[in-house]
Amino acid sequence: MKILEGMMVSDLKYFNSTEGSVYHGLRNGDGGFDRFGEVYFSTVNCDSIKAWKLHKEMILNLIVPIGKVRFHFLDDRSDSKTFNHHFGIELSQTPYQRLTVPPGIWFGFKGIDSGINMICNVASIPHDPEEMVRKKMDQIYFDWNE
Amino acid sequence: MKILEGMMVSDLKYFNSTEGSVYHGLRNGDGGFDRFGEVYFSTVNCDSIKAWKLHKEMILNLIVPIGKVRFHFLDDRSDSKTFNHHFGIELSQTPYQRLTVPPGIWFGFKGIDSGINMICNVASIPHDPEEMVRKKMDQIYFDWNE
């Protein structure tokens, strides 16, 4: 399954000590950084699915510093080389990676770990309900158990 | 115990659903936002203490979306109205608050919850070892059990 045009996976570092750990997220100047709009956190319970959303303007930078989350994407950009293609990826700490998602892509995600599954999104614009579109789960077919 | 000059506590919102939760962090334009340098995450084990650090340039925006963390601060700015004053605060989700910390203040923190204690720092500059100073735990007296 090929990554969608304009999406990017970046390897991230983390450091453990006896007191705890430090996990990198996103730096100004990193690949995938456009501008800073907002940081927020989403948790998703094990086996729960949040789908589908599409941002018309926001660039997402998704990081999962706790737990494991399965993401699925569908390219809705008619001028994209990967128009109508699907892409799926699991984000966790092994490997620890950041996923950059350009606007115009439907996405949903599912909690995989039995504990806390936490996503941090470093978004290029602040939350704006006008630039987000939703579809109901069954409006885009995907077998989350496949 | 009075807050130190230039520090700020901001109330944050979160939203629960059956699938999970969404926790606000920091938006461009919020009080306490100066510029975007880096987002990173630190975890601290229960009863573990990480102390002391001082940033000479970085403005910190500290958020604890998971667990509970006790922070303690000592003002090292000779031109500050609260020079040599101490300040302590616990950050968690109840109440859910963001703490803005200007440069020139010693800080340390201790994990309080038995599960994961996670701090997100939205920093005004990227990590730079040249602008950070460390002291050993016993170089600043504080009773973490008080």
Interface residues (C-beta under 8 A of the other chain):
Chain A: T18 E19 G20 S21 V22 Y23 H24 G25 L26 R27 N28 G29 F36 G37 E38 V39 Y40 F41 S42 T43 V44 N45 S48 I49 K50 P65 I66 G111 G115 I116 N117 M118 C120 V122 P126 H127
Chain B: T18 E19 G20 S21 V22 Y23 H24 G25 L26 R27 N28 G29 F36 G37 E38 V39 Y40 F41 S42 T43 V44 N45 S48 I49 K50 P65 I66 G111 G115 I116 N117 M118 C120 V122 P126 H127
